[in-house]
Amino acid sequence: MSVIQRIRDKGAWIIFSIIAIALISFILQDGLGRRGSLFANTSTVGKVNGQTIEKEDFDKKIELYGKNQSREQLIPQLWNQEVNTILQQQEYDKLGLKCTNKELSEVMFGENSPLKREFTDPKTGIFNADQARQAFAQLKKSKNTEQLDQIAEAYIKPTIQQTLQQKYQSILTQSSYAPKWLIEKQKAEAGSIASVSYVYVPYSSVSDSAVKVSDDEIVAYASKHRKEYEKDEETRGISFVAFDVAPTAADSAVTKTQLETIKPDFVASKDMKNFFAKTSSEMQFYDSYITKGEIKQPVKDSLFKLAPGATYGPYADGNNFVIAKMVDIKQWPDSAKVRHILVATHQQDPQTGQSVRSRDDSTARKRMDTVEALIKSGVSFDSVCAKYSDDGNKDKGGVYDYFVTSRMVASFNDFAFGKPVGSKGTIETEYGLHYVEVLGQKGSSPAYKIAYLSRPINVSNETVNVVSTAAAQFAATSKTKALFDENAKKLNKSATPANELKENEGSVPGLSSARQIVRWVYEHSVGDVSEQPFEVNAGVNSNILVVAIVTAVNKPGIPSAQTLRPQIESLVKNEKKAKQIIDTKFKGGSLEAIASTSGAQVQKADSLSFANAFVPGIGNDNKFLGLAFNKDIKGKVTEAIAGSTGVFSLRVENIGTKPTTESDDNIKQQILQGTRMAVYRGSEALKKDASIKDFRSKFY
């Protein structure tokens, strides 16, 4: 055997040994931790009581529902929906609840069908269940699996879940009851009153600066109240500095110059509709009149002084520069009342927000001819409206009660305000044909038709480069927490803390759409600074660049003192203030003696109600209220008690009752209502008791 071959053989064993040791170390250490192991199932988004949520199914739902929503918002919503659905289904299975085919059919093709929008006859406004059944039958025959899956996700599965949920909630709510002893107890408590004398010293009498709270005291308080502060999952904290990528004065000047270039054509144009059809503007031309009180422009006082044909601007309005042109002025009513019948030719798709055709023009015209003929023949407006109108207010006789200018599309606005009371006629809008009758008008004031040529102030490449360079330099020179804070201070920027970030969150307090930052935080350690700034959308034509530093890794259990301090410090301070007040000011066996040593006065509270924890001069304090109704201490002075807002001692003078007017049945209904409301909050209880494993961060 050659020397080379022996080396290869020996090397193979060495490599095998190294791999074996590495694998064993990987498995024994963190291989099975948050990021998964070598053998982890890479297609599972999560598990709920052992039931998996597969990535392929989850992605289909993201695609189905994600057309009009950001992924950062959608993914958490879908996750919660999936978890709740699985938990609820597991409860349904335990009880043997089913949604039969007959029940599913009754809902899908019944009065409350989720298919109403798709299969309602626009001519009659009646849901066509037979047409819906035929469409489903044809879809099944086509064996188009993609469409079948979409229908199942969008309609069938939600309908089944809704039916099962109604059955489940009905079982729970019907099992609710109010025992007689509880009704009597609540009735007695509602009628209980007490009179007390007391001495009270507020915590505010001791300066905050005189009380210091250590980290150990913060953690000790949280440990004492573990249920309130203990965390079930890991969270992390960061501090970040934001650099605004916003338009500069130079950028504003560019937009202003562009408008000045277009201004002569704008001034010369006699046809505003035609001008705006050819020229882009952030503000569309409203070809009608608006009364003085409804114009919201920042320079409206200057606009009202313009003569027809005159212009004003360019002027700044938010993130835009605007030139306004006074087209015409009239004297118009301030508000109008009309009724109308709509024969729709277009409707808004609730999912996309786009206008879609619902009826051809010829059919709409024939239907409106019928409407006009019926009204002229003396048939009541209300009955014609109820039968023929496509508007949502047809059950109210088509009435739009007094409304101001600019609330309706231009031609409708013109008719309602420009025609005298009693006028009737048919107009056309982008929604269809409207038969309109003017019922009333109020007030009178100038109304203006104004055209606004508006252009956004965009951020230039030069501005982006300057801000990007500054953010990158900050990141490069801020490699420790001390340098991070020091450099932020030099730039007159504040380092913003964001604590308790969860691994799958899509936002950071103060930053929207910040999923990339959260992912980065969970891939790094305390003290790490982002090498490159993160770009975060901050609104129209504005982004920010964010440089972050990881400040805390809070393992499950009691968080760090740094994380807890904002919540707990004031509570611990009050405990220390209470001890100081009690030790130095509450001396003596009578209220008068305590008042003398504390510098406070003996106060009285008459007719305290057990049903209301509010105490005059103190606020809501359950400890005070509990002692005030303790018959065993009547006539005695209590020891000093640390309450919600200060220290007090009290003496119960009298405990009695007052007549209650509330009936037993009303109290019973209140108890039942509270119990039934708890049923609707039951999903959180199911979550708390479940075994939920969330692997989303590996994929999204």
Phi, psi and omega in degrees: 000138183286160178298319181298318180296319180297321178297318179299314181297315180295319179297324179298316179296319179298314180297317179300318180296317180298315180298316181299315179297318181297318179297316179298316179298318181300315182290317183289333183268257189250015184299329181260017184275208190301325186269003176086169182250180179299329183258014183294149176284111186276005181249004184256121179279329180186173177224139179234108184051041178088347180272128187274151169247109186277144183298320181300316179292320181295319180295325178298321180288325175299317180293321183292318187259356191265018183289324186240026183212144180289150180298325181300325178276322187289316186300313176299323179295316179295321179299311179299322178296316180295315180298313181298318180298316180295314180299317180293320180297323178297324176290320178299319181296322179299324182270355181074025180283136180225153169250107183287164178300323180295315180296319179298316180296320181297324179282312184299325184241020181260195186297325182256035183299139174287356181263007187304317184298320184283331188237030173264129181291116181296340180282323185250341184075015182255136178290127182262091183294323181296320179296321178296318179298317180297319180297320179294319180296318179294322180295321178296318180294326182292338181056032176280095188297326181295313179293321178299319178296318180295318178297318180298316182290320187278331188233306190291308182298314177300324179293318177298314180297320180295319179296314179295320180296320178297319178295315182297312181293327177296319178299314183291316182291324180290338179275353179288142176210161180241105181295151184300321182297325181288321177299314181295321180297312181294324179294318179295318180295321180296333181263000182280135176226155181216153174238132182223158168247147185202160171241134186224131176236115184287154177296333182294347178289345176253127183296139177300323183293343180275355183237117179257143181237122181275164177300320180298322180291324176299310182294322180297319179296315180297322179293325179291329179246052189306318184298331182279329191243347181291138182253140181275341183223162180292141171229164180225158180238148176223167167232139183221153176241132184252138176245116182287126173261076186243157181301141177264178177300324179294320178296319178299320181296325179297313180296318180299319179295320178301316179294320179299328180291323182278339190307317181302318179294323180295317180294319186283337186294134177259350182237096185292323179298317179292321180299313183286341174291334182257344187238130181286144179206142177291334178250119180287154180283123176262105189275056176204184186256147179232131180290160188307315185291344183261359178271124189251011182297143182295339182247030188300326180298323177289325180294322183294342180274351183287143172273156177307131182095343182277158181235162177221133177122183010290142174227156182277134175221096184065236181263021181232159165252141188227143166244127180254138178236125177282113182275315182195163179225138177221165171263120186228160172297154178281330179211159182217154176236129181224167165228150184208162175237123182259126168253101191283141169248342179220150175225157180271127176289120184295339181274317183262341183078002182272154178278127180237145182289134180243346181199139180285159186299321182296315179296320179296319181295319179295320180294320179292326176301320178296316179301311182297319182294319180295317181292319179295332181278356176104000177293139185298141180303316183301316182291321177294318179298313182300326184273323191249341186282142176261003183277154183291344182260020185294333178287348178256021180077016179071016186278132166250107183293175192313120179229159184265170180297157177078359180279341182245164176298161194304311184293326177291319177300316179301316183291315185295325185254334184270343179261150179288160178302135182100347180295143178226146179175170180252132177234165180239135175230180178294347179270338181147210180258138181237127168267116190240140172232127179278117184266330182190159177215146180230147173068179178198133179198166179298140176237138189241137169256111186236135175258134181242116174266112190233136178228140180286150175270105185269152177281129180279161176299325180297317179296316179302316182296319180297313181293320180298319179296317180297318180293319180295319178296320178298315180297320184290332185254009184238059188273356173231163180298321180297314179293323179302310181291321181294315181292324177297318180296320179298328181270007184058037177244149178260138175277115185270124178278148173219105186259163174055047174282128178270154191300328186256013180288150180257356182221165176236137178311122182094350180226125174266161179050054185244032181301322181299326179289317180297318177301316180298317182302318183279357175256003183228177187244169179303131179097345180287138178247139180299128183292323178239143178297146175271138177265124183233132179291133182236019179124190184296125177055030182210127173235167172230150174256131187241129172249127187236154174230137178283123184252340183202144169238107183260105179290162176306142184122210178282124179295173179289161178300324180299319180288322186281333190307314181302330181274327195253334189307314182295327179291317178293321177300318179296322176299316181290323176295320180300315180298318180296316180295315181297316183291329188252336190242336184262085181238143176110162184261356179235162179296325180295319179293319179295321178298322181293316183283334184267345183078010178260183179242156172281122181247163179234144175230111180261150175058042171294139180258133179293336181279354183224118185280007183280129178243125181304131179083348181241318184105202180280118181214104183293327178296315179300313183296319179299317179291324183297337181249019178269106184295334184290341182250016180301128180084356181254155177264126180285162171292170179293130183242132175276107182264200183288321186238357180179185180259141180215155165232143182222162174231124179283120180270318183199145175232125182215197180226159173231153181298139176249135182265349183284134182279160177301324182293322178296317179296319179300315181295325177295318179297314180296321179298317178297319179294318182290326176296325178297329179299318183287345176262010187294339182299326179293323177294320178297319179298316184297328183270354187267163171261106184241122178246124188247112180251016185304325186295344177284342187241330189235000000 
